[in-house]
Structure formats: C-alpha cells, structure tokens
Amino acid sequence: MYTGTLIEELIATVERAEKHARAVKAAVELENWYPVTHSGLGAVEQNLLGVR
C-alpha cells in the first residue's frame, strides 16, 4: 500500500548505509594503527593493555 513516504524511506535507508560504511571504514583504519601487535612482532606491556 502506498503511504506517500517513499522518498523519506529511501533517504533514511541511504543515511543508514552511509553510517554503516563510515563505521566499517573507521574499524579498518583502527586496525591499521596496530599492525605490530596483531602480528606479534612488537613487545606488549601487559599493564598498558586497554589504556586509551
């Protein structure tokens, strides 16, 4: 049934997709900051894990 909200629904869908894409990009960029710890090549100070 046509409710007259097609454009609003499409805009909301695009906004959700853009938000998701930004979140994925941020996660990839964050992973790129820590390549040494992921590969195990760097020394990790256990008392500093989780410190921001």
C-alpha positions as CSV (number, residue, x, y, z in Angstrom):
1,M,0.0,0.0,0.0
2,Y,1.3,3.4,-0.9
3,T,1.8,5.7,2.1
4,G,3.4,8.6,0.5
5,T,6.7,8.2,2.4
6,L,8.8,6.6,-0.3
7,I,11.3,9.4,-0.6
8,E,11.7,9.7,3.2
9,E,12.2,5.9,3.5
10,L,14.8,6.0,0.7
11,I,16.7,8.9,2.3
12,A,16.6,7.1,5.7
13,T,18.0,3.9,4.0
14,V,20.8,5.9,2.4
15,E,21.7,7.5,5.7
16,R,21.8,4.2,7.4
17,A,24.1,2.8,4.7
18,E,26.4,5.8,4.9
19,K,26.6,5.4,8.7
20,H,27.4,1.8,8.4
21,A,30.1,2.5,5.7
22,R,31.7,5.1,8.0
23,A,31.8,2.6,10.9
24,V,33.4,-0.1,8.7
25,K,36.0,2.4,7.4
26,A,36.8,3.6,11.0
27,A,37.3,0.0,12.1
28,V,39.7,-0.7,9.2
29,E,41.6,2.5,10.0
30,L,41.9,1.5,13.6
31,E,43.2,-1.9,12.7
32,N,45.9,-0.2,10.6
33,W,47.1,1.6,13.7
34,Y,48.0,-1.6,15.4
35,P,49.7,-3.9,12.8
36,V,52.6,-4.8,15.0
37,T,50.5,-6.0,17.9
38,H,48.3,-8.1,15.6
39,S,51.3,-9.8,14.0
40,G,53.0,-10.4,17.3
41,L,56.2,-8.6,16.3
42,G,56.1,-6.0,19.0
43,A,56.5,-6.1,22.7
44,V,53.3,-5.5,24.5
45,E,53.3,-4.1,28.0
46,Q,50.6,-6.1,29.7
47,N,49.9,-3.3,32.3
48,L,49.1,-0.9,29.5
49,L,46.6,-3.1,27.6
50,G,43.2,-1.3,27.4
51,V,44.6,2.1,28.3
52,R,43.4,4.8,25.9
